[in-house]
Amino acid sequence: MPTLTLSPELHEPLKRLAAGRDTSVEDVVESLVADYLRQQWHEALLLEMDRYRLMHPQIATRYYGQFLGIQDGKILDTDPDGGVLHKRLRQRYGDLPILIVQVTATPEQEFRSFHRHVEYDSV
């Protein structure tokens, strides 16, 4: 497992936080990093949703009813089945934040959020 070195200015408050939670500094740091990564993932998807709304008028007719995989405002792949598309995108791009959205008549729709599950090696 890689070792991270923290400045004393960070280490001291982390030690106090860990003591207050009756856990280790390592567990606190792991939890904080996981939360930060989840937040970054969410923000990336919010940005893609905005990009989708902007591109909707140009793509609505061509892709109506299809599921799109969008990253950086570019359509990576399409499929009539969102689950199939998700699986294919995961195989191709790994665990990157890619928006999967079904093209409907309006760009405003309810986006469901799927939570990432981050696994850590216990070695």
C-alpha positions as CSV (number, residue, x, y, z in Angstrom):
1,M,0.0,0.0,0.0
2,P,1.4,3.4,-0.9
3,T,2.5,5.7,2.0
4,L,1.4,9.3,2.1
5,T,3.2,11.9,4.1
6,L,1.1,14.7,5.6
7,S,2.3,18.0,7.0
8,P,2.1,18.5,10.7
9,E,-0.5,21.1,10.1
10,L,-2.8,18.4,8.7
11,H,-1.7,15.5,10.9
12,E,-2.5,17.1,14.2
13,P,-6.2,17.9,13.4
14,L,-6.6,14.4,11.9
15,K,-5.2,12.8,15.1
16,R,-7.8,14.8,17.1
17,L,-10.6,13.8,14.7
18,A,-9.6,10.2,14.8
19,A,-9.4,10.2,18.6
20,G,-12.9,11.7,18.8
21,R,-14.2,9.0,16.5
22,D,-12.3,6.3,18.3
23,T,-10.6,5.2,15.1
24,S,-7.2,5.6,13.3
25,V,-5.8,8.5,11.4
26,E,-5.6,6.1,8.4
27,D,-9.3,5.3,8.6
28,V,-10.2,9.0,8.8
29,V,-8.0,9.9,5.8
30,E,-9.4,7.0,3.8
31,S,-13.0,8.2,4.6
32,L,-12.2,11.8,3.7
33,V,-10.6,10.8,0.4
34,A,-13.5,8.6,-0.5
35,D,-15.9,11.4,0.2
36,Y,-13.8,13.8,-1.9
37,L,-13.7,11.4,-4.8
38,R,-17.5,10.9,-4.6
39,Q,-17.9,14.7,-4.6
40,Q,-15.7,15.1,-7.7
41,W,-17.5,12.3,-9.5
42,H,-20.9,14.0,-8.7
43,E,-19.6,17.4,-9.9
44,A,-18.3,15.9,-13.2
45,L,-21.7,14.3,-13.9
46,L,-23.5,17.6,-13.1
47,L,-21.3,19.3,-15.7
48,E,-22.1,16.6,-18.2
49,M,-25.8,17.1,-17.5
50,D,-25.4,20.8,-18.3
51,R,-23.5,19.9,-21.5
52,Y,-26.3,17.4,-22.5
53,R,-28.9,20.1,-22.1
54,L,-27.0,22.4,-24.4
55,M,-26.5,19.8,-27.1
56,H,-30.0,18.4,-26.9
57,P,-31.5,20.6,-29.7
58,Q,-28.9,19.3,-32.1
59,I,-29.2,15.6,-31.2
60,A,-32.8,15.1,-30.2
61,T,-34.1,14.0,-33.5
62,R,-31.2,11.8,-34.5
63,Y,-30.9,10.0,-31.1
64,Y,-34.5,10.1,-29.9
65,G,-35.2,7.1,-27.6
66,Q,-31.5,6.0,-27.5
67,F,-29.3,6.0,-24.5
68,L,-26.1,8.0,-24.8
69,G,-22.8,7.8,-23.0
70,I,-21.4,11.4,-22.8
71,Q,-18.1,12.6,-21.5
72,D,-16.5,16.0,-22.0
73,G,-19.6,17.0,-24.1
74,K,-18.9,14.2,-26.6
75,I,-21.0,11.2,-27.3
76,L,-18.9,8.1,-26.7
77,D,-21.5,5.5,-27.5
78,T,-25.2,4.8,-28.0
79,D,-27.6,1.9,-27.4
80,P,-31.3,1.4,-27.1
81,D,-30.6,-0.4,-23.8
82,G,-29.1,1.7,-21.0
83,G,-27.9,-1.4,-19.1
84,V,-26.0,-2.7,-22.1
85,L,-24.5,0.7,-22.8
86,H,-23.4,1.0,-19.2
87,K,-21.7,-2.4,-19.3
88,R,-20.0,-1.6,-22.6
89,L,-18.8,1.8,-21.4
90,R,-17.4,0.3,-18.1
91,Q,-15.5,-2.3,-20.2
92,R,-14.1,0.3,-22.5
93,Y,-13.4,3.2,-20.1
94,G,-13.3,1.8,-16.7
95,D,-14.6,3.7,-13.7
96,L,-14.7,7.2,-15.3
97,P,-17.6,9.6,-14.7
98,I,-19.7,9.1,-17.9
99,L,-23.2,10.4,-18.1
100,I,-25.7,7.9,-19.4
101,V,-28.9,9.5,-20.5
102,Q,-31.9,8.6,-22.6
103,V,-32.8,11.2,-25.2
104,T,-36.4,12.3,-24.8
105,A,-38.4,15.2,-26.3
106,T,-37.1,17.6,-23.6
107,P,-33.6,17.9,-22.1
108,E,-35.1,18.5,-18.7
109,Q,-35.6,15.1,-17.1
110,E,-35.0,13.4,-13.8
111,F,-31.5,12.2,-13.6
112,R,-30.9,9.2,-11.3
113,S,-27.7,9.0,-9.5
114,F,-25.9,5.8,-9.1
115,H,-23.4,5.7,-6.3
116,R,-19.9,4.5,-6.9
117,H,-18.5,1.8,-4.8
118,V,-14.8,2.2,-4.2
119,E,-13.0,-0.9,-3.0
120,Y,-9.6,-0.8,-1.3
121,D,-7.2,-3.6,-1.0
122,S,-6.7,-4.5,2.6
123,V,-3.1,-5.6,2.0
